Amino acid sequence: MSASLRRVLVLGLGNDILTDDAVGLRVVEAAREHLASEPDIEVKTTTEMGLALLDEIADRESVVLVDSVQIGEAAPGKIHEIDSLDLSRVLTTAPHFLGIGETLALGKMLGLAMPRNVRIIAIEVADPYTLGTRMTPAVEQAVAPAAERVTEQARLFVKNLVSVEQDIRR
């Protein structure tokens, strides 16, 4: 792992000019202030998707991805938590979210050091396709609780990494 890369990455995905699709970016920006003093956690946002995410997630030990999702079986604003192993069972419509499982698999096939732990925090959205800079009210209300959950998950990943290292030293 490159010395410049932090071990845990919190990565917000989205498009800030497509109404609710911006929620991943906004959640991570809200979590940024809570995680600023954490030396093992890097907080980033990106509008990239698919294979471009390989550059962001390779060489990380753990990743928390935050994105919009439209499963259609939950009300807008619902916070879904998905383990990377569950991705194949989730049918969604969201441009970033759909390729994460495939991106992780491709990274492994290419021999890249892919994260051992991936947790997706996905917020159910009402409108991810209309041009606009304001999210719908239900999605806007989900930003703070989703940011809290992202913060908890990132810190849990760090705690687990430290615990594993201590076990190895014993």
C-alpha positions as CSV (number, residue, x, y, z in Angstrom):
1,M,0.0,0.0,0.0
2,S,1.3,3.4,-0.9
3,A,2.4,5.4,2.2
4,S,0.3,8.3,1.0
5,L,-3.0,6.3,1.0
6,R,-4.9,6.1,4.2
7,R,-6.2,2.6,5.2
8,V,-9.9,3.5,5.3
9,L,-11.6,5.4,2.5
10,V,-15.0,7.1,2.8
11,L,-16.1,7.8,-0.8
12,G,-19.2,9.7,-1.8
13,L,-20.5,9.2,-5.3
14,G,-22.9,11.3,-7.2
15,N,-23.7,14.2,-9.5
16,D,-24.3,17.5,-7.9
17,I,-26.5,18.8,-10.7
18,L,-28.9,15.9,-10.7
19,T,-31.3,16.5,-7.8
20,D,-31.2,13.5,-5.5
21,D,-28.2,11.9,-7.1
22,A,-26.1,14.4,-5.2
23,V,-27.0,12.8,-1.9
24,G,-23.8,10.6,-1.7
25,L,-21.7,13.8,-2.1
26,R,-23.7,15.7,0.5
27,V,-23.6,12.8,3.1
28,V,-19.8,12.5,2.8
29,E,-19.3,16.2,3.1
30,A,-21.4,16.2,6.3
31,A,-19.3,13.3,7.6
32,R,-16.0,15.0,6.7
33,E,-16.0,17.3,9.7
34,H,-16.5,14.4,12.1
35,L,-13.7,12.4,10.5
36,A,-11.2,15.2,9.9
37,S,-9.0,14.2,13.0
38,E,-8.9,10.5,12.1
39,P,-5.4,9.7,10.8
40,D,-6.4,6.4,9.2
41,I,-9.4,7.7,7.3
42,E,-9.5,9.6,4.1
43,V,-12.8,11.3,3.0
44,K,-13.4,12.0,-0.7
45,T,-16.1,12.7,-3.1
46,T,-16.2,11.9,-6.8
47,T,-18.5,12.1,-9.8
48,E,-16.7,9.2,-11.4
49,M,-18.2,5.8,-11.8
50,G,-17.5,2.3,-13.0
51,L,-13.9,1.4,-13.8
52,A,-12.7,4.9,-12.8
53,L,-13.4,3.9,-9.1
54,L,-10.6,1.4,-9.3
55,D,-8.1,4.2,-8.9
56,E,-9.9,5.3,-5.7
57,I,-10.4,2.0,-4.0
58,A,-7.4,0.0,-4.9
59,D,-4.8,-0.4,-2.1
60,R,-7.3,0.4,0.6
61,E,-8.0,-2.0,3.4
62,S,-11.6,-0.8,3.9
63,V,-14.0,1.4,2.0
64,V,-17.3,3.0,2.9
65,L,-19.1,4.0,-0.3
66,V,-22.0,6.4,-0.2
67,D,-24.4,6.7,-3.1
68,S,-28.0,7.2,-4.1
69,V,-30.1,4.2,-5.0
70,Q,-33.6,3.6,-6.3
71,I,-34.7,0.2,-5.3
72,G,-38.4,1.2,-5.4
73,E,-39.5,-0.8,-2.4
74,A,-38.7,1.9,0.2
75,A,-39.7,5.5,0.8
76,P,-37.3,8.2,-0.4
77,G,-34.8,8.9,2.4
78,K,-34.5,5.3,3.6
79,I,-30.9,4.5,4.4
80,H,-29.8,1.1,3.1
81,E,-26.7,-0.6,4.3
82,I,-25.2,-3.2,2.0
83,D,-22.2,-5.4,2.3
84,S,-20.2,-5.9,-0.9
85,L,-21.1,-9.6,-0.8
86,D,-24.8,-8.7,-1.0
87,L,-24.5,-6.6,-4.2
88,S,-25.5,-9.3,-6.6
89,R,-28.8,-9.7,-4.8
90,V,-29.8,-6.0,-5.0
91,L,-31.7,-4.8,-8.0
92,T,-31.4,-1.0,-8.3
93,T,-31.3,1.9,-10.7
94,A,-28.4,4.3,-10.0
95,P,-25.6,5.1,-12.3
96,H,-22.7,4.7,-9.8
97,F,-24.1,2.0,-7.7
98,L,-24.7,-0.6,-10.4
99,G,-21.1,-1.1,-11.3
100,I,-19.5,-1.4,-7.8
101,G,-19.7,-5.2,-7.5
102,E,-18.4,-5.6,-11.0
103,T,-15.6,-3.1,-10.3
104,L,-14.5,-4.9,-7.2
105,A,-14.5,-8.3,-9.1
106,L,-12.5,-6.8,-12.0
107,G,-10.0,-5.3,-9.7
108,K,-9.4,-8.7,-8.1
109,M,-9.1,-10.3,-11.6
110,L,-6.5,-7.7,-12.6
111,G,-4.5,-8.5,-9.5
112,L,-5.0,-5.2,-7.8
113,A,-5.0,-5.0,-4.0
114,M,-8.7,-4.6,-3.4
115,P,-10.3,-3.7,0.0
116,R,-11.1,-6.6,2.3
117,N,-14.1,-4.7,3.7
118,V,-16.6,-2.7,1.7
119,R,-19.8,-1.2,3.1
120,I,-22.2,0.7,1.0
121,I,-24.5,3.2,2.6
122,A,-27.2,3.9,-0.1
123,I,-29.9,6.4,0.3
124,E,-33.2,5.7,-1.4
125,V,-34.0,8.6,-3.7
126,A,-37.1,10.0,-5.4
127,D,-35.5,11.8,-8.4
128,P,-31.9,11.1,-9.4
129,Y,-32.3,12.2,-13.0
130,T,-33.8,15.7,-13.1
131,L,-31.3,18.6,-13.5
132,G,-31.3,20.7,-10.4
133,T,-29.2,21.5,-7.3
134,R,-31.9,20.9,-4.7
135,M,-32.6,17.5,-3.4
136,T,-36.2,16.4,-2.6
137,P,-37.2,17.1,1.1
138,A,-37.2,13.4,2.2
139,V,-33.7,12.8,0.8
140,E,-32.4,16.1,2.3
141,Q,-33.6,14.9,5.7
142,A,-31.7,11.7,5.4
143,V,-28.3,13.5,5.0
144,A,-27.5,14.0,8.7
145,P,-28.5,10.5,9.9
146,A,-26.7,8.9,6.9
147,A,-23.6,11.0,7.7
148,E,-23.7,9.7,11.3
149,R,-23.9,6.1,10.1
150,V,-21.0,6.7,7.7
151,T,-18.9,8.1,10.5
152,E,-19.7,5.1,12.8
153,Q,-18.9,2.6,10.0
154,A,-15.6,4.2,9.1
155,R,-14.5,4.3,12.8
156,L,-15.6,0.7,13.2
157,F,-13.4,-0.3,10.2
158,V,-10.4,1.5,11.9
159,K,-11.1,-0.2,15.2
160,N,-11.3,-3.6,13.5
161,L,-8.0,-3.0,11.7
162,V,-6.3,-2.1,14.9
163,S,-7.7,-5.1,16.7
164,V,-6.5,-7.4,14.0
165,E,-3.0,-5.9,14.2
166,Q,-2.9,-6.3,17.9
167,D,-3.9,-10.0,17.5
168,I,-1.1,-10.5,15.0
169,R,1.5,-9.1,17.4
170,R,0.5,-11.4,20.2
